[in-house]
Amino acid sequence: MQRKFWILLAVLFALQPCLKAQIIGGDDIERVLGRTPNAISTAVPFLSLSPDARSAGMGDIGVATTVDLNSQHYNAAKYPYMKDDFGFSLTYSPWLINLVPDMSLAYLTGAYKFKDDRSAIAFSLLYFSMGTVRFTSENPNDPGTDYKPNEFSFDVSYSRKLIDVLSIAVTGRFIYSNLTLGQYVQNMDTRAGLAGAADIGLYYNQDFGLKHAQTGTLMAGLSITNIGNKLSYVNNPTEEDKNFLPTTLRLGIGFNWHLDDYNSIGFYGEVSKLLVPTSPLSAGIDSVTGDQIIIGNPVDVNVMQGIFRSFGDAPGGFKEEMQEIMWSLGAEWWWRDLLAIRAGYFHESKWKGNRQYFTLGVGLRYKMIGLDFSYLIPTSQISGSNPLKNTLRIAVNFNFNRKHNNHVTSREVYR
């Protein structure tokens, strides 16, 4: 893939992340609405990527699954239900390897449950590297200069049980995005983008008995992530230079069926939506005035207005609003506390990004050490090779108890 593509990508992210209209010839408005690509654009899209191998193996599901060390990304309210007292996890994924050989995503998390068994703190560091990008000038004799644009976020959360079956969490996040590395682009003096954000999450976890001495756990979760100020890549930015963060609403439900002391199987479902304004569309040219017919609302509103407007501002009305909802299904089977097999499916409308794929995953545990692997199989039709093809995530986890670790069964691995 030519390096010029990544230079163009950096410029688009930095200077023009919100397309104001998409010109489609003709006057047939009904043909345009809900039937043309109109993906929602945000700054720092790496915050929307599923960073851990376990959730990625189940269709990028995580808001209402059983707790693990990587719950920070989806719903930090799960941490008070950890079996272990503290631990940390590291995940690595070569990203878009079909396009660029040196782009990657890394994720480090840690969590600590207090002795009261009702509250926990956690942190995470998400780092995204775009690899080596060559910046060139208009001078054909200029060989250009190689840079390594990067982005990262660091966050800390506090979670607590409100009652035995319900918990809440708040998270604070710092975001840094350096795509142009201070280059002078399109007569604009660029800089690194900085932002602060917060998450809030709720988690419900209820155990109950079933027939034949079997037990089950019903889970439900809600989270809103990346609520924060707009981000800009230029000095003295105007409102048009500021970009929304990928504020995301997630709702999920899950059921974990403990078949016996050594086998359990979980089923999970999740829906999510970006709480970001939808860009207006151009529906063609007015045959009388010659002006463009713009349908939709401008996106130059503040963050809270954007969140509430996102539920009803799609140019295509209710039909397009439904297209903006992403959904996932996932399943996980545990044998003893040693082996997990996972599978899932993620779906996004073809008009809103067209990410559609199956996922597979494997988990291995031995005492305090765990390994997770996930693999992505795209199903959406994209011209040429799908850039998500062959996406692999690898994670290593370390869990510790204050007391000596005893043998545990599969029903205790994720609680």
SEVEXPA-129990 format. One record per residue (C-alpha): x, y, z; residue number from 0. Coordinates in steps of 0.5 Angstrom, whole numbers. Layout:
# SEVEXPA-129990
<<X, Y, Z>, NUM> ...
***
This chain:
# SEVEXPA-129990
<<0, 0, 0>, 0> <<3, 7, -2>, 1> <<5, 11, 4>, 2> <<2, 17, 1>, 3> <<-5, 14, 3>, 4> <<-3, 14, 10>, 5> <<-1, 22, 9>, 6> <<-8, 23, 6>, 7> <<-11, 19, 12>, 8> <<-8, 23, 17>, 9> <<-10, 30, 14>, 10> <<-17, 28, 13>, 11> <<-17, 26, 21>, 12> <<-14, 32, 23>, 13> <<-17, 37, 19>, 14> <<-23, 35, 16>, 15> <<-26, 29, 20>, 16> <<-34, 31, 19>, 17> <<-36, 31, 12>, 18> <<-41, 36, 11>, 19> <<-45, 33, 5>, 20> <<-45, 28, 0>, 21> <<-46, 30, -7>, 22> <<-51, 25, -11>, 23> <<-53, 27, -17>, 24> <<-61, 27, -19>, 25> <<-67, 30, -15>, 26> <<-70, 24, -12>, 27> <<-69, 25, -5>, 28> <<-73, 18, -3>, 29> <<-67, 15, -7>, 30> <<-62, 18, -3>, 31> <<-64, 18, 4>, 32> <<-62, 11, 8>, 33> <<-59, 8, 1>, 34> <<-53, 12, 1>, 35> <<-46, 11, 5>, 36> <<-47, 16, 11>, 37> <<-42, 13, 16>, 38> <<-41, 17, 23>, 39> <<-34, 21, 23>, 40> <<-31, 22, 30>, 41> <<-24, 24, 32>, 42> <<-19, 18, 35>, 43> <<-23, 12, 32>, 44> <<-18, 7, 36>, 45> <<-22, 8, 42>, 46> <<-28, 4, 39>, 47> <<-23, -2, 37>, 48> <<-24, -8, 41>, 49> <<-17, -8, 45>, 50> <<-18, -15, 48>, 51> <<-17, -22, 46>, 52> <<-23, -25, 50>, 53> <<-28, -20, 48>, 54> <<-26, -20, 41>, 55> <<-27, -28, 40>, 56> <<-34, -27, 42>, 57> <<-36, -21, 37>, 58> <<-33, -15, 41>, 59> <<-38, -16, 46>, 60> <<-36, -14, 53>, 61> <<-42, -10, 57>, 62> <<-45, -15, 60>, 63> <<-41, -21, 60>, 64> <<-38, -24, 66>, 65> <<-32, -20, 69>, 66> <<-25, -21, 67>, 67> <<-19, -16, 67>, 68> <<-20, -12, 61>, 69> <<-27, -10, 63>, 70> <<-25, -3, 63>, 71> <<-26, -2, 56>, 72> <<-33, -4, 56>, 73> <<-36, -3, 63>, 74> <<-32, -2, 69>, 75> <<-38, -4, 74>, 76> <<-36, -11, 73>, 77> <<-30, -11, 77>, 78> <<-33, -12, 84>, 79> <<-35, -19, 82>, 80> <<-28, -21, 80>, 81> <<-26, -28, 84>, 82> <<-19, -26, 84>, 83> <<-16, -20, 88>, 84> <<-12, -16, 83>, 85> <<-9, -18, 77>, 86> <<-6, -15, 70>, 87> <<-7, -16, 63>, 88> <<-3, -15, 56>, 89> <<-6, -15, 49>, 90> <<-3, -14, 43>, 91> <<-6, -14, 36>, 92> <<-2, -13, 29>, 93> <<-7, -8, 26>, 94> <<-10, -8, 18>, 95> <<-4, -12, 17>, 96> <<-6, -13, 9>, 97> <<-5, -6, 8>, 98> <<1, -4, 13>, 99> <<6, -8, 16>, 100> <<8, -4, 22>, 101> <<1, -2, 25>, 102> <<-1, -4, 32>, 103> <<-6, -4, 38>, 104> <<-3, -5, 45>, 105> <<-7, -5, 51>, 106> <<-5, -6, 58>, 107> <<-10, -6, 64>, 108> <<-10, -8, 72>, 109> <<-15, -8, 77>, 110> <<-15, -9, 85>, 111> <<-21, -11, 89>, 112> <<-21, -8, 96>, 113> <<-22, -12, 102>, 114> <<-29, -10, 103>, 115> <<-31, -15, 97>, 116> <<-35, -9, 94>, 117> <<-31, -4, 91>, 118> <<-25, -4, 86>, 119> <<-20, 1, 82>, 120> <<-17, -1, 75>, 121> <<-13, 3, 70>, 122> <<-12, 2, 63>, 123> <<-7, 4, 57>, 124> <<-9, 4, 50>, 125> <<-4, 5, 45>, 126> <<-5, 5, 37>, 127> <<1, 6, 33>, 128> <<0, 8, 25>, 129> <<7, 5, 24>, 130> <<12, 9, 19>, 131> <<9, 15, 15>, 132> <<13, 19, 10>, 133> <<11, 26, 10>, 134> <<13, 30, 3>, 135> <<12, 37, 1>, 136> <<10, 39, -6>, 137> <<18, 40, -8>, 138> <<19, 33, -12>, 139> <<26, 33, -10>, 140> <<24, 33, -3>, 141> <<25, 26, -1>, 142> <<21, 27, 5>, 143> <<22, 25, 13>, 144> <<19, 19, 16>, 145> <<15, 20, 22>, 146> <<11, 15, 27>, 147> <<4, 18, 29>, 148> <<1, 15, 35>, 149> <<-5, 16, 39>, 150> <<-6, 13, 46>, 151> <<-11, 14, 52>, 152> <<-10, 13, 60>, 153> <<-16, 12, 64>, 154> <<-17, 10, 72>, 155> <<-24, 7, 74>, 156> <<-27, 6, 81>, 157> <<-33, 1, 82>, 158> <<-37, -1, 87>, 159> <<-43, -5, 89>, 160> <<-50, -1, 90>, 161> <<-53, -8, 93>, 162> <<-51, -15, 92>, 163> <<-53, -16, 85>, 164> <<-52, -9, 82>, 165> <<-46, -4, 81>, 166> <<-44, 2, 78>, 167> <<-37, 5, 76>, 168> <<-34, 12, 74>, 169> <<-28, 12, 69>, 170> <<-24, 18, 68>, 171> <<-20, 18, 61>, 172> <<-14, 22, 58>, 173> <<-13, 22, 51>, 174> <<-7, 24, 46>, 175> <<-7, 24, 39>, 176> <<-1, 26, 35>, 177> <<-2, 25, 27>, 178> <<1, 30, 24>, 179> <<7, 31, 29>, 180> <<7, 39, 28>, 181> <<7, 39, 21>, 182> <<4, 45, 17>, 183> <<-1, 42, 13>, 184> <<-6, 46, 8>, 185> <<-4, 53, 11>, 186> <<-5, 51, 18>, 187> <<-1, 50, 24>, 188> <<-2, 43, 27>, 189> <<-1, 40, 34>, 190> <<-3, 34, 38>, 191> <<-10, 33, 40>, 192> <<-12, 33, 47>, 193> <<-18, 31, 50>, 194> <<-21, 29, 57>, 195> <<-27, 24, 57>, 196> <<-31, 20, 62>, 197> <<-35, 13, 62>, 198> <<-41, 11, 67>, 199> <<-43, 4, 67>, 200> <<-48, 0, 71>, 201> <<-48, -8, 72>, 202> <<-53, -13, 74>, 203> <<-51, -20, 76>, 204> <<-56, -25, 79>, 205> <<-54, -32, 81>, 206> <<-60, -37, 82>, 207> <<-61, -45, 82>, 208> <<-64, -49, 76>, 209> <<-66, -56, 76>, 210> <<-61, -62, 77>, 211> <<-57, -58, 82>, 212> <<-55, -54, 76>, 213> <<-54, -46, 77>, 214> <<-54, -40, 73>, 215> <<-52, -33, 73>, 216> <<-56, -27, 69>, 217> <<-52, -21, 67>, 218> <<-54, -14, 64>, 219> <<-50, -8, 63>, 220> <<-51, -1, 61>, 221> <<-45, 4, 59>, 222> <<-44, 10, 56>, 223> <<-36, 11, 54>, 224> <<-32, 17, 52>, 225> <<-36, 23, 54>, 226> <<-31, 29, 53>, 227> <<-29, 35, 50>, 228> <<-28, 36, 43>, 229> <<-21, 35, 40>, 230> <<-18, 39, 35>, 231> <<-11, 38, 31>, 232> <<-10, 46, 30>, 233> <<-8, 52, 34>, 234> <<-13, 57, 35>, 235> <<-19, 52, 32>, 236> <<-25, 54, 30>, 237> <<-32, 50, 31>, 238> <<-31, 47, 25>, 239> <<-24, 44, 27>, 240> <<-26, 41, 33>, 241> <<-28, 34, 33>, 242> <<-33, 29, 37>, 243> <<-30, 24, 41>, 244> <<-33, 17, 39>, 245> <<-38, 17, 45>, 246> <<-42, 10, 45>, 247> <<-48, 7, 49>, 248> <<-48, 0, 50>, 249> <<-53, -5, 52>, 250> <<-52, -12, 53>, 251> <<-55, -18, 57>, 252> <<-52, -25, 58>, 253> <<-53, -32, 61>, 254> <<-48, -36, 64>, 255> <<-50, -44, 65>, 256> <<-46, -48, 70>, 257> <<-47, -55, 67>, 258> <<-43, -58, 73>, 259> <<-37, -57, 77>, 260> <<-33, -57, 71>, 261> <<-37, -54, 65>, 262> <<-40, -48, 64>, 263> <<-43, -44, 57>, 264> <<-45, -37, 57>, 265> <<-49, -34, 51>, 266> <<-49, -26, 50>, 267> <<-52, -21, 46>, 268> <<-51, -13, 46>, 269> <<-53, -7, 42>, 270> <<-49, -1, 41>, 271> <<-50, 6, 38>, 272> <<-45, 12, 37>, 273> <<-48, 18, 41>, 274> <<-45, 23, 36>, 275> <<-49, 27, 31>, 276> <<-50, 25, 24>, 277> <<-47, 29, 18>, 278> <<-53, 32, 13>, 279> <<-53, 29, 6>, 280> <<-54, 33, -1>, 281> <<-60, 30, -4>, 282> <<-58, 33, -11>, 283> <<-59, 40, -14>, 284> <<-66, 44, -14>, 285> <<-68, 45, -21>, 286> <<-71, 52, -20>, 287> <<-66, 55, -16>, 288> <<-60, 51, -18>, 289> <<-58, 50, -10>, 290> <<-56, 44, -7>, 291> <<-61, 41, -3>, 292> <<-58, 39, 4>, 293> <<-62, 34, 8>, 294> <<-60, 34, 16>, 295> <<-58, 38, 21>, 296> <<-51, 42, 22>, 297> <<-46, 38, 27>, 298> <<-43, 44, 30>, 299> <<-46, 43, 36>, 300> <<-43, 42, 43>, 301> <<-42, 35, 46>, 302> <<-49, 35, 50>, 303> <<-53, 37, 45>, 304> <<-50, 32, 40>, 305> <<-51, 26, 45>, 306> <<-58, 28, 45>, 307> <<-59, 30, 38>, 308> <<-56, 23, 36>, 309> <<-62, 20, 37>, 310> <<-66, 23, 32>, 311> <<-62, 27, 27>, 312> <<-61, 22, 21>, 313> <<-63, 25, 15>, 314> <<-66, 19, 13>, 315> <<-71, 19, 19>, 316> <<-72, 13, 23>, 317> <<-70, 8, 18>, 318> <<-63, 11, 18>, 319> <<-63, 12, 26>, 320> <<-64, 4, 26>, 321> <<-58, 3, 21>, 322> <<-54, 7, 26>, 323> <<-55, 1, 31>, 324> <<-49, -4, 31>, 325> <<-51, -11, 35>, 326> <<-47, -17, 37>, 327> <<-48, -24, 39>, 328> <<-43, -29, 43>, 329> <<-42, -35, 46>, 330> <<-37, -38, 51>, 331> <<-36, -45, 53>, 332> <<-31, -47, 59>, 333> <<-28, -54, 61>, 334> <<-26, -54, 68>, 335> <<-22, -48, 69>, 336> <<-17, -50, 63>, 337> <<-20, -49, 57>, 338> <<-25, -44, 53>, 339> <<-28, -44, 46>, 340> <<-31, -38, 44>, 341> <<-35, -35, 38>, 342> <<-39, -29, 36>, 343> <<-41, -25, 30>, 344> <<-41, -17, 30>, 345> <<-46, -13, 25>, 346> <<-46, -6, 22>, 347> <<-50, -3, 17>, 348> <<-47, -3, 10>, 349> <<-49, 5, 10>, 350> <<-45, 6, 16>, 351> <<-39, 3, 16>, 352> <<-40, -4, 13>, 353> <<-36, -8, 19>, 354> <<-39, -15, 19>, 355> <<-35, -21, 21>, 356> <<-35, -27, 25>, 357> <<-30, -28, 31>, 358> <<-27, -34, 34>, 359> <<-23, -35, 40>, 360> <<-19, -39, 45>, 361> <<-17, -39, 52>, 362> <<-12, -42, 56>, 363> <<-11, -42, 64>, 364> <<-6, -45, 69>, 365> <<-6, -43, 76>, 366> <<-5, -35, 76>, 367> <<-3, -35, 68>, 368> <<-8, -34, 62>, 369> <<-7, -34, 55>, 370> <<-13, -31, 50>, 371> <<-13, -31, 43>, 372> <<-18, -29, 38>, 373> <<-19, -29, 30>, 374> <<-23, -25, 26>, 375> <<-27, -27, 19>, 376> <<-30, -22, 15>, 377> <<-36, -23, 11>, 378> <<-38, -16, 9>, 379> <<-37, -15, 1>, 380> <<-31, -10, 0>, 381> <<-28, -9, -6>, 382> <<-21, -12, -6>, 383> <<-18, -15, 0>, 384> <<-22, -14, 6>, 385> <<-17, -10, 11>, 386> <<-20, -13, 17>, 387> <<-18, -20, 14>, 388> <<-13, -24, 19>, 389> <<-14, -20, 25>, 390> <<-11, -23, 31>, 391> <<-11, -21, 38>, 392> <<-6, -24, 43>, 393> <<-7, -23, 51>, 394> <<-3, -26, 57>, 395> <<-7, -25, 64>, 396> <<-4, -25, 71>, 397> <<-9, -26, 77>, 398> <<-7, -26, 84>, 399> <<-10, -27, 91>, 400> <<-8, -25, 98>, 401> <<-9, -32, 100>, 402> <<-6, -38, 97>, 403> <<-9, -40, 90>, 404> <<-14, -46, 91>, 405> <<-16, -50, 85>, 406> <<-23, -47, 82>, 407> <<-28, -50, 78>, 408> <<-31, -47, 71>, 409> <<-36, -43, 75>, 410> <<-31, -39, 79>, 411> <<-27, -37, 73>, 412> <<-31, -31, 71>, 413> <<-35, -29, 77>, 414> 
***
